[in-house]
């Protein structure tokens, strides 16, 4: 890269400093962790998701399209992001752009998996009345019952989270 060509890190840092706010304040304004901004500015993190870039561009008065290009987004993802910013939903793992419909579908798949686990755990707990369990070590049975109850509660919480996420994304979709 030529010496006069700026990086995503330097553009964000210079813009933030020019308007006189700290990394912490920028992070607070756009709803990310302090270390997200610090890692972007020091080059440890070469990119972030499109939604965060949109918030950074707005807060620092930067060109959103240029930030997307500098962050290495594909032409397809840039085109999608520029068409309708209100329809963008991100994942933090792969920084892929997902539409609201795609997120609803992914969450429904995860909900189905949680429901499978719930069904298996309920069947397991119901089978404890089976006479074959009477021959097992009572301490072991008690331990397994406690573990299965904890797992069941865990998956019931996951189910609730996915139901809430699906409802949230459907509300956004229906409000358009």
C-alpha positions in Angstrom: 0.0 0.0 0.0 1.4 3.4 -0.9 2.4 5.6 2.1 -0.2 8.2 1.3 -3.1 5.7 1.1 -5.0 5.6 4.4 -6.3 2.5 6.0 -9.7 1.9 7.6 -7.9 2.3 11.0 -6.4 5.7 10.2 -9.6 7.1 8.7 -11.7 6.1 11.7 -9.1 7.3 14.2 -8.5 10.7 12.4 -12.2 11.3 12.0 -12.9 10.5 15.7 -10.0 12.8 16.8 -11.2 15.6 14.5 -14.6 15.7 16.1 -13.0 15.5 19.6 -14.5 12.3 21.1 -12.8 9.4 22.8 -12.8 5.8 21.7 -15.0 5.1 24.7 -17.5 7.8 23.7 -17.7 6.6 20.1 -18.2 3.1 21.3 -21.0 4.3 23.6 -22.7 6.3 20.8 -22.8 3.4 18.4 -23.4 0.6 20.9 -20.3 -1.5 20.7 -17.6 -2.4 23.2 -14.6 0.0 23.8 -12.2 -2.7 22.5 -14.0 -2.9 19.2 -13.0 0.7 18.4 -9.6 0.4 19.9 -8.8 -2.8 17.9 -10.1 -1.2 14.7 -8.0 1.9 15.2 -4.8 0.1 16.0 -5.2 -2.3 13.1 -5.7 -5.4 15.2 -9.1 -5.8 13.6 -9.0 -5.1 9.9 -12.8 -5.1 9.4 -16.1 -5.2 11.2 -19.7 -5.8 10.2 -21.6 -3.5 7.9 -24.0 -2.4 10.6 -21.2 -1.2 12.8 -19.6 0.5 9.9 -22.9 2.3 9.1 -23.0 3.5 12.7 -19.4 4.6 12.6 -19.9 6.5 9.3 -22.9 8.2 10.8 -21.3 9.2 14.1 -18.0 10.4 12.4 -19.6 11.8 9.2 -17.7 9.4 7.0 -18.7 7.9 3.6 -20.4 4.6 4.3 -19.6 3.1 0.9 -15.9 3.9 1.2 -15.8 2.3 4.7 -17.4 -0.8 3.3 -14.9 -1.0 0.5 -11.9 -0.4 2.8 -13.2 -3.1 5.1 -13.0 -5.6 2.2 -16.7 -6.3 1.7 -17.6 -8.0 -1.6 -19.4 -6.1 -4.3 -22.5 -8.2 -3.7 -22.5 -7.4 0.1 -21.9 -3.7 -0.6 -24.7 -3.6 -3.2 -27.0 -5.3 -0.7 -26.0 -3.0 2.2 -26.4 0.1 0.1 -29.9 -0.9 -1.2 -31.7 -0.9 2.1 -29.7 -0.3 5.3 -32.7 -0.9 7.5 -32.9 -4.5 6.3 -29.3 -5.4 7.4 -28.8 -7.8 10.3 -25.3 -9.1 11.1 -23.6 -11.9 12.8 -20.4 -11.2 14.7 -18.7 -14.4 13.8 -18.4 -14.1 10.0 -19.5 -10.5 9.3 -21.7 -11.8 6.5 -24.7 -9.6 5.7 -28.0 -11.3 6.4 -31.4 -10.0 5.5 -34.2 -10.1 8.1 -35.8 -13.0 6.3 -32.6 -14.9 6.4 -32.2 -14.2 10.1 -35.7 -15.4 10.8 -35.0 -18.6 8.9 -31.7 -19.2 10.8 -33.4 -18.5 14.1 -36.2 -20.9 13.3 -33.7 -23.6 12.5 -32.0 -23.0 15.9 -35.3 -23.0 17.6 -36.1 -26.4 16.1 -32.8 -27.8 17.4 -33.5 -26.5 20.9 -37.0 -28.1 20.7 -35.4 -31.4 19.7 -33.1 -31.3 22.8 -36.1 -30.4 25.0 -38.0 -33.4 23.7 -35.2 -35.8 24.3 -34.5 -34.5 27.8 -38.2 -34.7 28.7 -38.3 -38.3 27.4 -35.2 -39.1 29.4 -36.6 -37.7 32.6 -39.9 -39.4 32.0 -38.1 -42.8 31.6 -36.8 -42.6 35.1 -40.0 -44.4 36.2 -38.8 -47.4 34.2 -38.1 -50.4 36.5 -34.6 -50.8 35.1 -33.6 -47.6 36.9 -34.3 -49.2 40.2 -31.2 -51.4 39.8 -28.9 -48.4 39.2 -26.9 -46.7 41.9 -29.3 -44.1 43.5 -26.6 -41.5 43.8 -25.8 -41.8 40.1 -29.5 -41.6 39.1 -29.9 -38.5 41.3 -26.9 -36.8 39.8 -28.1 -37.6 36.2 -31.6 -36.3 37.1 -30.1 -33.0 38.3 -27.9 -32.7 35.2 -30.8 -33.4 32.9 -33.1 -30.9 34.8 -30.4 -28.3 34.4 -30.0 -29.0 30.7 -33.8 -28.9 30.2 -33.9 -25.5 31.9 -31.0 -24.3 29.7 -32.7 -25.4 26.5 -36.0 -23.9 27.6 -34.2 -20.6 28.0 -32.6 -21.0 24.6 -36.1 -21.7 23.1 -37.4 -18.5 24.7 -34.5 -16.5 23.4 -35.1 -17.7 19.8 -38.8 -17.1 20.1 -38.1 -13.5 21.2 -35.6 -13.0 18.4 -38.0 -14.3 15.7 -40.8 -12.1 17.1 -38.4 -9.1 17.1 -37.3 -9.7 13.5 -40.9 -10.3 12.3 -42.0 -7.1 13.9 -39.2 -5.2 12.1 -40.2 -6.9 8.8 -43.9 -6.1 9.3 -43.3 -2.5 10.2 -41.8 -1.8 6.8 
